[in-house]
Amino acid sequence: MLKLNKSTGEKIDRSLIADQVYRILKRNILDGKLLPNTRLIELHLAEAFNLSRAPIREALANLEHSGLVYRRKQYRYVQEITDKHIIENYQAWQMVEGFGGQIACKDSKKKDIEQLENIYNLMEHNINNLSEYRGLNYKFHKYLIIPCHNTIIKKYHTQILTHVQWVMNITISDILDPKISICEHKNILDAFKEKDILALEKNIRSHIGGALERARNRYS
């Protein structure tokens, strides 16, 4: 169970208690501090945060809604990561980013292309720093969709990326191979710059398909 005390530096704004508890717990799940199948006990969390159980219950319900927590009988647990979970999330990522990327490409302006190119350049510069590279990898895919005018696609894309990031964070640390990844991102960037939407979708699907196979192999 996660231990929280004054030394953590976490401060709770009483006007947004449940939301802040949600964000703190979510961050600890994504970082692997709360591992899959960890039982989340309302009373213990309320004591750790020095709060009543009502905001804890609301935060856990929101985590359940986002797919990071599941309920079994009257208790909630951190969602488990299975082969099925990995496949479904990567396939959803492939579909949403493949289509959303095409819209984003059509909608993109010069500043959007420059921003994506800057992230790619930082990825190249940090190819031997896996921790930094993985953060930039996430940022690249996030910014790839930002120009898309379809807010629903952007919402689902953000949710899917959260689960993909979680898989990467709590499985074997070398699940991402920068030497393979950087070439695939260059192909995506080039297609985006040229506004070649067919090549863009093909490269996105190929990149995520390869990432899925690597994730499954390493996780198993």
C-alpha positions as CSV (number, residue, x, y, z in Angstrom):
1,M,0.0,0.0,0.0
2,L,1.2,3.5,-0.9
3,K,2.4,5.4,2.2
4,L,1.8,9.2,2.3
5,N,2.9,11.6,4.9
6,K,4.1,15.2,5.3
7,S,7.5,14.3,3.8
8,T,6.0,13.5,0.4
9,G,5.4,17.2,-0.3
10,E,1.9,16.5,-1.6
11,K,-0.5,19.3,-0.8
12,I,-4.2,19.0,-1.1
13,D,-6.3,22.0,-2.2
14,R,-9.6,21.5,-0.2
15,S,-11.7,23.0,-3.0
16,L,-10.6,20.2,-5.4
17,I,-9.9,17.4,-3.1
18,A,-11.2,14.4,-5.1
19,D,-9.5,15.6,-8.3
20,Q,-6.1,16.0,-6.6
21,V,-6.4,12.6,-4.9
22,Y,-7.2,11.2,-8.3
23,R,-4.2,12.8,-9.9
24,I,-1.8,11.7,-7.2
25,L,-3.1,8.1,-7.2
26,K,-3.0,8.1,-11.0
27,R,0.6,9.2,-11.1
28,N,1.6,6.6,-8.6
29,I,-0.1,3.9,-10.7
30,L,1.5,5.0,-13.9
31,D,4.9,5.2,-12.2
32,G,4.6,1.7,-10.9
33,K,4.6,2.7,-7.2
34,L,1.1,1.1,-7.0
35,L,1.5,-2.2,-8.8
36,P,-1.2,-4.1,-10.7
37,N,-3.7,-6.0,-8.4
38,T,-2.8,-3.8,-5.4
39,R,-5.9,-3.5,-3.3
40,L,-6.9,0.1,-2.7
41,I,-8.5,0.3,0.7
42,E,-10.6,3.5,1.2
43,L,-9.9,3.7,5.0
44,H,-6.2,3.3,4.6
45,L,-6.0,5.9,1.8
46,A,-8.2,8.3,3.8
47,E,-5.8,8.0,6.7
48,A,-2.8,8.5,4.4
49,F,-4.2,11.6,2.9
50,N,-5.8,12.7,6.2
51,L,-9.2,13.0,4.5
52,S,-12.6,11.6,4.9
53,R,-13.5,8.6,2.8
54,A,-15.9,10.5,0.5
55,P,-13.2,12.2,-1.8
56,I,-11.2,8.9,-1.7
57,R,-14.3,7.0,-3.0
58,E,-14.9,9.6,-5.7
59,A,-11.2,9.5,-6.8
60,L,-11.3,5.7,-7.0
61,A,-14.5,5.8,-9.0
62,N,-12.8,8.1,-11.5
63,L,-9.7,5.8,-11.7
64,E,-12.1,2.9,-12.4
65,H,-13.8,4.9,-15.1
66,S,-10.4,5.6,-16.7
67,G,-9.5,1.9,-16.7
68,L,-6.7,2.0,-14.2
69,V,-8.7,0.4,-11.4
70,Y,-11.1,-2.4,-11.3
71,R,-13.7,-3.5,-8.8
72,R,-14.1,-7.0,-7.4
73,K,-17.0,-7.4,-5.0
74,Q,-16.9,-4.4,-2.7
75,Y,-13.2,-3.7,-3.2
76,R,-11.1,-1.9,-5.8
77,Y,-7.7,-2.9,-7.1
78,V,-5.1,-1.5,-9.5
79,Q,-5.9,-2.9,-12.9
80,E,-3.8,-5.9,-14.0
81,I,-1.8,-5.8,-17.2
82,T,-2.4,-8.9,-19.3
83,D,-1.5,-9.9,-22.8
84,K,-5.1,-9.1,-23.8
85,H,-4.8,-5.6,-22.2
86,I,-1.7,-4.9,-24.1
87,I,-3.1,-6.1,-27.5
88,E,-6.4,-4.2,-27.1
89,N,-4.7,-0.9,-26.1
90,Y,-2.1,-1.0,-28.8
91,Q,-4.7,-1.9,-31.4
92,A,-6.9,1.0,-30.3
93,W,-3.8,3.3,-30.4
94,Q,-3.1,2.1,-33.9
95,M,-6.6,2.8,-35.1
96,V,-7.1,6.2,-33.3
97,E,-3.7,7.7,-34.1
98,G,-3.8,6.3,-37.6
99,F,-7.0,8.1,-38.4
100,G,-6.5,11.1,-36.1
101,G,-3.0,11.6,-37.5
102,Q,-4.5,12.1,-41.0
103,I,-6.9,14.8,-39.7
104,A,-4.1,16.4,-37.7
105,C,-1.9,16.4,-40.8
106,K,-4.6,18.2,-42.9
107,D,-5.2,20.7,-40.1
108,S,-1.6,21.3,-39.2
109,K,0.1,24.7,-39.6
110,K,3.8,25.5,-39.9
111,K,4.1,25.9,-36.1
112,D,2.7,22.4,-35.5
113,I,5.2,20.9,-37.9
114,E,8.1,22.8,-36.3
115,Q,7.0,21.7,-32.8
116,L,6.9,18.1,-33.9
117,E,10.3,18.4,-35.6
118,N,11.8,19.9,-32.4
119,I,10.6,17.0,-30.3
120,Y,12.1,14.6,-32.9
121,N,15.4,16.4,-32.7
122,L,15.4,16.1,-29.0
123,M,14.7,12.4,-29.4
124,E,17.7,12.0,-31.6
125,H,19.8,13.9,-29.1
126,N,18.7,11.7,-26.2
127,I,18.8,8.3,-28.0
128,N,21.2,6.9,-25.4
129,N,19.1,8.2,-22.4
130,L,16.3,5.7,-22.3
131,S,14.3,7.5,-19.5
132,E,14.4,10.9,-21.3
133,Y,13.8,9.3,-24.7
134,R,10.7,7.5,-23.5
135,G,9.2,10.8,-22.2
136,L,9.9,12.4,-25.6
137,N,8.5,9.4,-27.4
138,Y,5.2,10.0,-25.5
139,K,5.3,13.7,-26.2
140,F,5.9,13.1,-30.0
141,H,2.7,11.0,-30.2
142,K,0.8,13.4,-28.1
143,Y,1.8,16.4,-30.2
144,L,1.2,14.5,-33.5
145,I,-2.6,14.6,-32.8
146,I,-2.8,18.1,-31.3
147,P,-3.7,19.9,-34.6
148,C,-6.7,17.5,-35.1
149,H,-9.9,19.4,-34.8
150,N,-11.9,16.3,-33.6
151,T,-12.0,16.7,-29.9
152,I,-13.4,13.2,-29.3
153,I,-10.5,11.6,-31.2
154,K,-8.1,13.7,-29.1
155,K,-9.8,12.6,-25.9
156,Y,-9.6,8.9,-26.7
157,H,-6.0,9.3,-28.0
158,T,-4.9,10.8,-24.6
159,Q,-6.6,7.9,-22.7
160,I,-5.0,5.3,-24.8
161,L,-1.5,6.9,-24.6
162,T,-1.9,6.8,-20.8
163,H,-2.4,3.0,-20.8
164,V,0.5,2.6,-23.3
165,Q,2.8,4.7,-21.1
166,W,1.7,2.6,-18.1
167,V,2.6,-0.6,-19.9
168,M,6.1,0.8,-20.7
169,N,6.7,2.1,-17.2
170,I,5.9,-1.1,-15.3
171,T,7.2,-3.8,-17.7
172,I,10.9,-4.4,-18.5
173,S,12.7,-1.1,-18.9
174,D,14.1,-1.8,-22.4
175,I,10.7,-2.5,-23.9
176,L,11.5,0.5,-26.2
177,D,14.4,0.2,-28.5
178,P,15.5,3.8,-29.5
179,K,17.5,2.7,-32.5
180,I,14.4,1.1,-34.1
181,S,12.1,3.7,-32.7
182,I,13.9,6.7,-34.0
183,C,13.9,5.5,-37.6
184,E,10.1,4.9,-37.4
185,H,9.5,8.3,-36.0
186,K,11.5,9.9,-38.8
187,N,9.3,8.2,-41.3
188,I,6.2,9.5,-39.5
189,L,7.6,13.0,-39.3
190,D,8.6,13.1,-43.0
191,A,5.1,12.0,-44.1
192,F,3.6,14.6,-41.7
193,K,5.8,17.4,-43.2
194,E,4.9,16.4,-46.7
195,K,1.2,16.1,-45.8
196,D,1.2,12.6,-47.3
197,I,-1.7,11.2,-45.3
198,L,-1.5,7.7,-46.9
199,A,2.1,7.3,-46.0
200,L,1.5,8.8,-42.6
201,E,-1.2,6.3,-41.7
202,K,0.9,3.5,-43.0
203,N,4.0,4.5,-41.0
204,I,1.9,5.1,-37.8
205,R,0.3,1.7,-38.1
206,S,3.6,0.0,-38.9
207,H,5.3,1.7,-36.0
208,I,2.6,0.8,-33.4
209,G,2.3,-2.7,-34.8
210,G,6.0,-3.3,-34.2
211,A,5.8,-1.7,-30.8
212,L,3.0,-4.1,-29.9
213,E,5.0,-7.1,-30.8
214,R,8.0,-5.9,-28.9
215,A,5.8,-5.1,-25.8
216,R,4.2,-8.6,-25.9
217,N,7.5,-10.4,-26.3
218,R,9.1,-8.5,-23.4
219,Y,6.1,-8.7,-21.1
220,S,5.7,-12.4,-21.6
